[in-house]
Amino acid sequence: MKVPKIEFISLRDAVSSDTTTILDVLVKIIPPELEADIQRPTLNLGLVIDRSGSMQGKKILYARNAACYAIEQLLPTDRVSITIYDSQVETLVASTLAKDKAEITRQIERIEPRNSTALHAGWVEGGVQVSQYFHPEQLNRVILLSDGLANQGETNPDVIACDVKGLAQRGVTSTTMGVGDDYNEDLLEAMANSGDGNYYYIESSEQLPEIFQMELQGLMATLGRNVTLGIEPQGDVELVDVFNDLELTRQHHFKLPNLVMGNPFVVVVRLKVPAIVGQQQANLCNFHLAWYVNEQQESLKLEKMLQLPVLASTELKQFPFNPEVQRQVALMMSARAKQEAVEQVDRGEYEVASQLINDTRQQLLRAPRSPLIEQEAQSLVDLDADLKARRLQKYRKRSHYESHQYQRSMRQSSLGDYYTKRSARQSFRENYPNQDTKRVEETGGDRRAEGAGEDGEREDS
């Protein structure tokens, strides 16, 4: 059985025998690489699509495109259901084998917006459809596409997230995809976090093939679920900070994203190590990784101890700081600052938020340079521009999504790709501001005008 590895990279490769050491450490969780001939597990998907009145215009086009793209990727042995909702919930396609893709796609293309948003009830029905054919050897997931403005039935985010968590504990996970700039990112992110799934921000149609490719490939390459990391400092060593924004379990372990082959995940911790006397090598902190392969097995476990040499402080000063650790800490601090700035904006403290963003950018640029550091710095410039122009919905969603992706997402290592592709889309819109609108108008809003294949070609050009 393939298992992940745990690797450590420390700010310095030793600690002091005569003074306190503040030590930043990268804890790398490294699943095995994806093999080309690997047989993927069967999928059991429930697509839940918002058709409320707030989904009018491009948003319903985006949602239909995304769903049709997903259907095309399925094998005949996979199962899929289509649930749509506004103030009422309708099962458009009951859970079925994905054999007649053309018929399923035709049903999706009929979806038109109307009425209010019974988001919770729609998600519940999607969960019912998946649960009817639940099997622990399959990957069982509800994928919700919505603008996230729940205003019918259950609307309390805490209650909804609790229900999503309960379904995840029974083996059916949930991914959420926010369409456009009007959805409730707090709700959709909370649902994905509670549902052991992923959260996506669909800003424009060009993202759809990429997003669904990531989601489906991630599902197909999933090695472990319900992943946790226990951190046990040794002796008088203190855990000062975990820079990732991770939930704690009842056992006070940190909840990690699913283990996906080929997708490493980095947890960044800060330890306070007192002077260590009389030892040449010190055990500093033990890390316990646990995960489940399927719902019927007991958890699999892996432990690794962080050990470093002990040197006098005069010798330790000769050891250079590791630039990778410095960059990772700076990027984590930037992600944290984005969240703090959003909280300031929610209080109406726009100038405070702007100052925080600019201060964070200056701190970021003091880290060792890299392409990702430069991209993150530019992201802060763009966010500040959105804030000053009072494009608050876009500002808030970008801040949430970028922080989420770096601090707690299985796609953490692809943040640079996200920035590169977003910049390319932005340049395209600036150079051809009316092209997308013309294409929709010329075809009368037909799905093929915004088709997944065309979007993919445009993004690659």
N, C-alpha and C positions, 0 to 999 in steps of 0.2 A: 504494500500500500504506500502511495506517495504521501509524504508528510512535509510540512513547512520547516524552515530553519529560523533560528533566532540569531541575529548578529548584532554586535555593539560597535558603535563608533563614539569615542569620548572626546570631549573638548581638548583634554590632554591625556597622554597615555600613562599617567602616574598620578599619585596623590601624595600629600605631604606628611612627614613624620613629626613636624613641629609647629604646624599652623593649620587652621581650618581651610578646607578646599571646597569651593563652590564648583560643582562639576555638572556640566550639561552633557547629556548622553542621548544619542540616537539609538533607539531600540528598533531594529529592522525585522519585521515579520516577512519572510520571503517564501511564498508558495513555490512549488516546482513550476518550471516552464510548461506551457501548453504544447503537447505533441500533435503533430499534423494529423496523425491517423487515429487520434483518440475518439472513442465512441461516446457521443454525448448522451446524457440521460433524456428520457422523454419529458416533454413539457406539458403542463396542464395549466393553461392560462385563462384568466377571466379579464377581458377588456371592458372597462367601465367608462363610458363617454358622456360627458356633460353636454346636454342640448338645451340648456336654459337660455332665456332671452339675452343674458349678458354674453353669450357665446356668438352673437351675430357677427357677420363680416368675416374677416380673415381667420378669426380664431376657430370657427367651426370647420373651415377649410383645413387648417393645420391639424385639427383633431382627426378629421376623416383621413387625411393623408397618412398620418402616423399609424392609425389603425390598419389601413390597407397595406402599408409597408410591412407591418408586423405579420399580417396573414401570409404574405408572399414568402416569408422566411421559414414558415413552419413545414415540418415533414408530415406526411399522411398519418403517421402514428401519433402525432401530437394532438392534444385536445385544446379547443378554444371555445369560449362563449363571448357573446356581445351583449352587454347591458347598457341601456341608455336611460337617462333620467332628466327630468325638469322638476315640476311639482309632483309628478308621478313617475313611477319606475316601470320600465318595460324591458322584458327579456327579448331582444331582437333576434338573437340566435342562441338557443339553449346549447349547453355544453355538447360538443360534437367533435368527432375526428376531423382533422383539417384535410379532408379529401377533395371536397368541392369548393376550392378557393374562390372561383368566379362567383358562385352564388353568395358566399359570405361577403365578398367585396361589394356585390350589388346591394346587399342589405345595408352595409355601412354607408354607401353613397346616397342613400335615401334620407339620412339623418339631417334634420333641419332644426334650428333653434326655436324655443318658445318658452314662455312662463318662467317660474321661479326655479330655485336650485335645491333639490333634496339630496345633497351630496352624500350624507350619511346613509340614507336609504338605498341609494344607488350602489354605494360601496358594499353594503350588506348583501344585496342581491348578487353582486359579483362574487362575493365570498361564498355564498350558498352554492352557486354554480360550480365553483372550483371544488368545494368540499364534497359535493355529491360523488365525485370521481377521485377523491383524494387517495394517493398511494405514497407511502414513505420513500419509495425508490424513485419517484418522479420529482420534478421541481414544480411545486405548486405555488402559483403567484397570481395576485390580482394587480392589474395595471390600470390606474385611474388617470384619465386625462380630463382636466378641468381648468376653469378660471378660478376655482376654489372659493367662490363667494357663497358659502352655505347660508341660505336664508329661508329654508323650508324644513320642517321636521326638526331633528336634532341638529343644533348649531353650535353647541358648546365644544370648543376644541379639545378640552381635557377629556370629556366623555368620549368623543370620537376617537382620540388617540388611545384611550384605554381599551375600547372595543377592538381596535386594530391590533393592539398588543396581545389581547386574548386570542385572536385568530392566529397570530404568528406563533404563539405558544403551542397551538394545535397543529402547526406544520404548514400553514398557508400564509405566505409572506405578502407584503404589499409595497408596490412602487408607485410614486406619484409624479405626475408631469404637469407643471403649471404652464398654461397656454396664454401668451400675451403678457400685458403689463398690469392687469387688473385683479389678478387672483390673490388670495390670501396666502402669502408665502409662509407665515407662521404655522398655519394649519397644515399645509401640504408637507412641509418639512417635518413637523411633529408626527404626522401619519407615517411617513417613510422611516423615521427613526424608530418609532414604536413597532412598525411592521417588519423590521429587519430587511428592508428593501432599499431602494435608491430614490433620490429626489432630483428632479431635473427642472430647469427653467428653459422653456421653449420660447425664445425671443423672436425667432423668425423661421420661415419655412425651410430655409437652407439647412437648418440644424436637424431636421427630422430623420433623414437616413442615418446620420452619424449617431444620434441619440438612441434610436432603436437598435442600431448595430451594436452599440455599447451595451445596452440593456440585455439583448438576447445573447450576445457573446458572453457577457458576464454570467448569465444564467447557465449557459451550456458548459462553462469552464469552472463552475463552483465546486470547490473542494471541501469546504466546511461551512457550517452555519452555526448560529448562536455562539459566536466566537467571543471569548473573554480573555483578559490579561490581568493576572494578579501580580502585584508589585510588593515585594517584601524586603524592605531595607534591613541590613544586618547590623547587629550591635547598636551603636549610638548614631549610625547614619540616619539622616532624616530625608524624607521625600518632600521637597519644598514645593514643587510644581509639576503638573503634567500640562504641557502647553496645548495639546489637542483638546477639543471640546467634546469629551466623551462622557456618556452616562455611566453611573455606578450601579452595579447589581446589588441585590440584598446582601451578598457575601463581600461587598466592597471591592469587587473586581471591576475592571473597566471593560465596557462593551465595545467590541471592535466590529468593523464591517466584515461581511462574509469573506472567507478565504477564496480568492479567485486565482486560478493558475495564470502565471505571468504578470500578476499585479501585486507588487510588494506594497506594504503599508508601514509607515514610520511613526512610531510614538516617540515624542521628544519629552524627556524628563530632566528635572534639575534636582540634584542631590546635594545635601550639605554634609560633608565628610569631616568629622573632627580629626585632630592630629592623631595619627596611628603610631603608637610607640611599640618597638620591639618586634615588628613584623617586616619581612621583606616583601610579602605578597598579601594583599588584603581582600577578603570577600566583602563586597560592598552592598550588593543588592541581588536578590533572587527573583527571577521572572517566571511566572507560570502561565503558559498558553493552553487554553482548552477549547475544543470545538466538537461539533457533532457532524458526522457524515450523513446520517439520516435520523429520522425521529425515533426509531426503535432501538438504536444502539446507545450504549453508555458513551459519555464524552471521551474523546481522545485527549491526551495531555502531553505536554512537552515542557521541560524546565531547563533553564540555563542561568548560571551564576555569573554576574559581572565581577571580574577579578582584575586588579591593577597592581603594579609594583608600588612600593612605598619608598619615597626618596626624601632627603632633606630639602627644605624650601629653596636653598641656594642651587641645588641640582635641578629641581623642578622648573625653575625659571628658564633653564636652557631648553625646555621642551616647547616647541611652537604650538600655538592654538590651531586646531583643525579647522580649515576654512569651510568644509562641508557642514560641520556642526554649527558654525557661526551663521551660515546662510540659512540653514533650516530653522534655527531659533528666530532669526529676523523675519522669516516668512510666516512663522507661527504667530509672532507678535503682531505682524501686520493683519493677519486674519482676525486675531482677537480685537485689534483696534477698530476694524470695520464693524464688528458687532457692537462695540461700545459707542461708535459714532451713530449707528442706527438708533440706539437707545436715547442718545442726546436729541436726535431729530424727532423722535416720538414725543419728546418733552417740549418740542418747539425751540430747542437751543441750537439753531442752525450755525451760528458763528462758532460756538464751542465745538460742534462736530467738524466744521471746516478746519479749525485750528488743529484738532486731533489728527485729522487725515494728513495735513501738511507736516506736522511734527513726526508722524509715523513714517512718512516718505523720507524725511531727512535722516531718521535713524536707520531706515532700510538701506539707504545709499552709503552708509558707513560700513556695511557688511562687505566681505569680499565679493567682487563683481562676478556676475554670471548672467547668461541670457534671461533666466527666470527672474533674477533680482531686477533686471531692467524692465521686464514685462510687468512685474508686480508694481514697480514704481510708476509706470505709465498708467496702470489700472487705477492707482490712487489719484493721479491727475484727472483721469476721466470721471471718476466718481465725484471728485470735488466740483468739476464742471457741471455735472448733473445736479448736484446739490445747490450750487449757486444759481442755476437756471430754474430751480424749484421743480425739476423733473423727479419728484419724490418717489413716485411708484417705481420707475425704472431704477433709481438710485437704491431704493430699499431692496429690490429683488436681486440686483447684481451683488450688493454687499452680502446679503444672506447666502446666495448661491456660491459665490467665490469662497467665502469663509467655510461653508459646509464642505465644499469639494476638497479643500486642503486639510481641514482639521479632522474630518471623520468619514470621508468617502473612500470606497474601494478604488476610485479613479484619481486618488491623490497624486499619483506619479504623472498624470496626464494634464496637469494644470497648465503647463507650457503650451501644449497643443490647443487647449481651450482658448488661451489668450491669442495665439497665432491665428486661429480660425475666426475668432470674433473680430480681430483687427481686419482680416481680409473681407469679412462680410460688411463691416462698417465702411471700408474703402469703396466696395462695390456700390453700396447705397449712395455714397457721396458722389461717385462718378456717374451713376445711372439712377437718379432719384425716382424716375417715373416708370422704370421698366417693369417692375413687379406688378404695379397697378394696371398698366396697359395689357399685360399678358392675361390677367384675370378678366379684364373687361372684354378683350377680344374673344375669349372663349365662353363668356357668360357665366364664369365661376365654375366651369367644369373642373373636376379633380385633376385631369391630366395637365391643366395649365400650371398646376403647382406640384406636379407629380414627383414622387421620391426620386425616380431616376434622373429627371432633369435637374432637380436640386443638387443631387450628388455630382453631376457633371459640372454644374456651374461652380460648385465649391472647389472642385479640383482644378479648374482652369485658372 
